[in-house]
Amino acid sequence: MKSIYDIQQFLKKYGTIIYVGDRLADLELMEEELQEMYNSQLIETGEFQNAIMLLRHEIQLEKEKNNKKTGE
């Protein structure tokens, strides 16, 4: 997985579609869903680690973007 889109497609294979309308909330829900899938042993460690790393990076970028908007 190389992008958030790839993670969305991966989750879709398992019947999970996440869209709340708030990008940060969407990313956090995806992270929670992946954590549940990993804990249930539905996904491999490598897939989990890669997806979580991508999501946490995007979450950090989104938080920084939101902070800049509120700080203006």
Contact map, one row per residue, 1 for C-alpha under 8 A:
111001100000000000000000000000000000000000000010011000000000000000000000
111101000000000000000000000000000000000000000000000001000000000000000000
111111100000000000000000000000000000000000000000000001000000000000000000
011111110000000000000000000000000000000000000000000001100000000000000000
001111111000000000000000000000000000000000000000000000000000000000000000
111111111100000000000000000000000000000000000000000000000000000000000000
101111111110000000000000000000000000000000000000001000000000000000000000
000111111111000011000000000001000000000000000000000000000000000000000000
000011111111100000000000000000000000000000000000000000000000000000000000
000001111111110000000000000000000000000000000000000000000000000000000000
000000111111111110000000000000000000000000000000000000000000000000000000
000000011111111110000000000000000000000000000000000000000000000000000000
000000001111111100000000000000000000000000000000000000000000000000000000
000000000111111100000000000000000000000000000000000000000000000000000000
000000000011111110000000000000000000000000000000000000000000000000000000
000000000011111111000000000000000000000000000000000000000000000000000000
000000010011001111100000000000000000000000000000000000000000000000000000
000000010000000111110000010011000000000000000000000000000000000000000000
000000000000000011111100010000000000000000000000000000000000000000000000
000000000000000001111110110000000000000000000000000000000000000000000000
000000000000000000111110110000000000000000000000000000000000000000000000
000000000000000000111111110000000000000000000000000000000000000000000000
000000000000000000011111111000000000000000000000000000000000010000000000
000000000000000000000111111100000000000000000000000000000010011000000000
000000000000000000011111111110000000000000000000000000000000000000000000
000000000000000001111111111111000000000000000000000000000000000000000000
000000000000000000000011111111100000000000000000000000100110000000000000
000000000000000000000001111111110000000000000000000000100010000000000000
000000000000000001000000111111111000000000000000000000000000000000000000
000000010000000001000000011111111100000000000000000000100000000000000000
000000000000000000000000001111111110000000000000000100100000000000000000
000000000000000000000000000111111111000000000000000000000000000000000000
000000000000000000000000000011111111100000000000000000000000000000000000
000000000000000000000000000001111111110000000001001100000000000000000000
000000000000000000000000000000111111111000000001000000000000000000000000
000000000000000000000000000000011111111100000000000000000000000000000000
000000000000000000000000000000001111111111100000000000000000000000000000
000000000000000000000000000000000111111111111001000000000000000000000000
000000000000000000000000000000000011111111000000000000000000000000000000
000000000000000000000000000000000001111111000000000000000000000000000000
000000000000000000000000000000000000111111110000000000000000000000000000
000000000000000000000000000000000000111111110000000000000000000000000000
000000000000000000000000000000000000110011111011000000000000000000000000
000000000000000000000000000000000000010011111111000000000000000000000000
000000000000000000000000000000000000010000111111100000000000000000000000
000000000000000000000000000000000000000000011111110000000000000000000000
100000000000000000000000000000000000000000111111111000000000000000000000
000000000000000000000000000000000110010000111111111100000000000000000000
000000000000000000000000000000000000000000001111111110000000000000000000
100000000000000000000000000000000000000000000111111111000000000000000000
100000100000000000000000000000000100000000000011111111100000000000000000
000000000000000000000000000000100100000000000001111111110000000000000000
000000000000000000000000000000000000000000000000111111111000000000000000
011100000000000000000000000000000000000000000000011111111100000000000000
000100000000000000000000001101100000000000000000001111111110000000000000
000000000000000000000000000000000000000000000000000111111111000000000000
000000000000000000000000000000000000000000000000000011111111100000000000
000000000000000000000000001000000000000000000000000001111111110000000000
000000000000000000000001001100000000000000000000000000111111111000000000
000000000000000000000000000000000000000000000000000000011111111100000000
000000000000000000000000000000000000000000000000000000001111111110000000
000000000000000000000011000000000000000000000000000000000111111111000000
000000000000000000000001000000000000000000000000000000000011111111100000
000000000000000000000000000000000000000000000000000000000001111111110000
000000000000000000000000000000000000000000000000000000000000111111111000
000000000000000000000000000000000000000000000000000000000000011111111100
000000000000000000000000000000000000000000000000000000000000001111111110
000000000000000000000000000000000000000000000000000000000000000111111111
000000000000000000000000000000000000000000000000000000000000000011111111
000000000000000000000000000000000000000000000000000000000000000001111111
000000000000000000000000000000000000000000000000000000000000000000111111
000000000000000000000000000000000000000000000000000000000000000000011111
